[in-house]
Amino acid sequence: IKRDGRREPFDRSKLERGIERSLEKRPVSMNAIENIVSDIEDAAVMSSKGSKEIKSTELGEMVLARLYSIDKVAYIRFASVYKQFNNLDEFIGEVQKIHGEEEHESDSIS
């Protein structure tokens, strides 16, 4: 189910293309991308709870979560399209949020 309420069939290749674009020239193998797509597809089936429909926003959030855990640059690339930032400040805010979380993680490890 799209943001505007339209319904369209799930397209695995469209999901895969979006993930591939965000991971372009990043150190992530095609095999890893296939696994991510399969995991998201499986999670979408589980999330739809038999209704066989899922909101595109839920799919987007699943992609963001996976990308965040494997490659922050890919996360930002995907987020810049998915979240439809209205201006540079929103984009910078997202980058700063990630940067702050990474600093917090490195402080916890030390």
MORA-V943719 format. One record per helix or strand of 3 or more residues. SS is the DSSP state (H for helix, E for strand). FROM is the first residue (numbers start at 1). TO is the last residue. If there is no record, write none. Layout:
{{SS | FROM | TO} {SS | FROM | TO}}
This chain:
{{H | 12 | 22} {H | 30 | 48} {H | 56 | 70} {H | 72 | 82} {H | 88 | 109}}
